[in-house]
Amino acid sequence: MIDPFGRSISYLRVSVTDRCDFRCSYCMSEHMTFLPKQDLLSLEELDRLCSAFVAKGVRKLRLTGGEPLAQKACLELLSALCDSGYSVSLETSGALDVARVDPRVSRVVDIKTPGSGEAARNRWENLALLGRNDQLKFVLCDRADYDWARERIVEHALDRRCDVLLSPSHGQLEPRMLAD
């Protein structure tokens, strides 16, 4: 699939819901409004949507949310997409158990930093379930978050377990501050 600028599109990020019970400082305001549930696509409709994009050349699918694992049938959708031969990843808040996620799915687990306001909700048990096909993501709000993330990486030897991503929060932390 080619976009209007002539770029090849091979990756599709699909939000299975707009709902998230987290209120991270960088993501959700206290006054969020959500779509009525009847306006959200069903998991069967999401499967058809993904299939249509794959037919156009998309090769990688990432399911995200809100929190996709809060959807009862999300695990079934992930497995069905894998059964269809697609390269599938799941981005999750890290607060819910990832043990039942199909092993063919690459898990992208967010670790909430203190600056997010949600660090107490991290499910540290998920770390032992991650492998080379998975990723951990820390969204950094300030230099203190960076230092905290570095401590967690060393403490849990995370860089030996899976890829670790450090992402400066837009408008809160300038990337160059991490390079200095």
C-alpha positions in Angstrom: 0.0 0.0 0.0 1.3 3.4 -1.0 0.3 6.7 0.8 -0.3 10.0 -1.1 3.4 10.9 -0.5 4.7 7.7 -2.3 5.7 6.0 0.9 5.1 2.2 1.3 2.8 1.4 4.2 3.5 -2.0 5.8 2.6 -1.4 9.4 -0.9 -0.8 10.9 -1.6 0.3 14.5 -5.2 -0.6 15.5 -6.8 0.7 18.6 -9.3 -2.0 19.8 -10.8 0.5 22.3 -10.5 4.1 23.3 -11.0 3.2 27.0 -8.2 3.1 29.5 -8.5 3.1 33.3 -5.1 4.8 33.6 -4.8 8.6 33.7 -1.1 9.0 32.8 0.0 12.6 32.9 1.1 12.5 29.3 -1.8 10.7 27.8 -5.3 11.1 29.3 -6.8 14.2 30.8 -9.3 14.0 33.6 -12.1 15.2 31.3 -11.8 12.5 28.6 -14.8 11.6 26.6 -15.2 8.2 25.1 -17.1 6.8 22.2 -20.3 5.0 23.0 -19.6 1.3 23.1 -22.0 0.7 20.2 -19.8 3.0 18.0 -16.7 0.8 18.6 -15.8 -1.9 16.1 -16.5 -5.4 17.2 -13.5 -7.8 17.3 -15.0 -9.5 14.2 -15.0 -6.1 12.4 -11.5 -5.4 13.6 -10.4 -8.8 12.1 -12.0 -7.9 8.8 -10.4 -4.5 8.9 -7.0 -5.9 9.5 -7.5 -8.5 6.7 -8.4 -5.7 4.3 -5.2 -3.8 5.1 -3.1 -7.0 4.8 -4.6 -7.5 1.4 -3.3 -4.1 0.5 0.2 -4.9 1.6 0.4 -4.3 5.3 2.6 -7.0 6.9 2.7 -6.0 10.6 -0.3 -5.3 12.9 -0.1 -3.8 16.4 -3.1 -3.9 18.6 -3.3 -1.2 21.2 -6.0 0.8 23.0 -6.7 2.2 25.6 -6.0 -1.2 27.1 -6.6 -4.0 24.6 -6.5 -6.7 27.2 -9.5 -5.2 28.9 -11.5 -6.4 25.9 -12.8 -9.9 26.8 -12.2 -11.4 23.3 -8.8 -9.6 22.6 -6.8 -12.8 23.3 -9.0 -14.7 20.7 -8.4 -11.9 18.1 -4.7 -12.0 18.6 -4.6 -15.7 18.1 -6.9 -15.5 15.0 -4.7 -12.9 13.4 -1.6 -15.1 14.1 -3.5 -18.1 12.6 -4.0 -16.1 9.5 -0.2 -15.7 9.2 0.1 -12.1 10.2 2.9 -10.6 12.2 1.1 -9.4 15.3 2.2 -7.3 18.3 0.2 -6.1 21.3 0.8 -2.9 23.2 -0.4 -3.1 26.8 -0.2 -0.9 29.9 1.6 -3.6 31.8 -1.0 -3.7 34.6 -2.8 -6.8 33.3 -1.4 -10.3 33.1 0.2 -11.1 29.7 0.7 -14.8 30.4 -2.3 -15.9 28.3 -1.2 -13.8 25.2 -0.5 -16.2 22.3 3.3 -16.8 22.3 3.4 -15.9 18.6 2.4 -12.3 19.5 5.2 -9.8 20.3 4.3 -8.0 23.5 5.1 -4.4 24.0 4.7 -3.7 27.7 4.6 -0.2 29.1 6.3 0.3 32.4 4.7 3.3 34.0 7.3 5.8 35.5 6.7 7.9 38.6 6.1 11.0 36.3 3.1 9.2 34.7 1.3 9.2 38.1 0.6 5.5 37.6 3.8 3.7 38.6 2.2 1.9 41.5 0.0 -0.1 39.0 2.9 -1.8 37.2 2.6 -5.6 37.2 6.2 -6.6 37.8 5.4 -10.3 37.4 5.0 -9.7 33.6 8.8 -9.1 33.3 9.6 -12.8 33.9 7.3 -13.6 30.9 9.0 -11.5 28.4 11.6 -12.8 25.8 13.6 -11.7 22.8 10.5 -11.2 20.7 9.1 -8.6 23.2 9.7 -5.0 24.1 9.5 -2.9 27.3 8.7 0.8 26.9 9.3 3.6 29.5 7.7 6.9 28.7 9.9 9.5 30.4 8.4 12.8 31.8 11.6 14.2 33.2 15.2 13.3 34.1 14.1 11.7 37.4 12.0 9.2 35.3 15.1 8.5 33.2 17.1 7.7 36.3 14.3 5.6 37.7 14.0 3.6 34.4 17.8 3.0 34.3 17.6 1.6 37.9 14.8 -0.7 36.9 16.7 -1.9 33.8 19.7 -2.7 35.9 17.7 -4.2 38.8 15.8 -6.6 36.6 18.5 -7.1 33.8 15.8 -6.0 31.3 18.2 -5.3 28.5 19.2 -9.0 28.6 15.6 -10.1 28.4 14.1 -8.0 25.6 14.4 -4.8 23.7 14.0 -1.7 26.0 12.6 1.5 24.6 13.0 4.9 26.3 10.5 7.4 25.0 10.6 11.1 26.0 7.1 12.4 26.6 6.2 15.0 24.0 6.2 18.5 25.5 7.5 17.3 28.9 11.1 16.1 28.2 13.2 17.2 25.3 15.1 14.3 23.8 18.4 16.2 23.8 18.2 16.3 27.6 18.8 12.6 27.6 21.7 12.9 25.2 23.7 15.3 27.4 
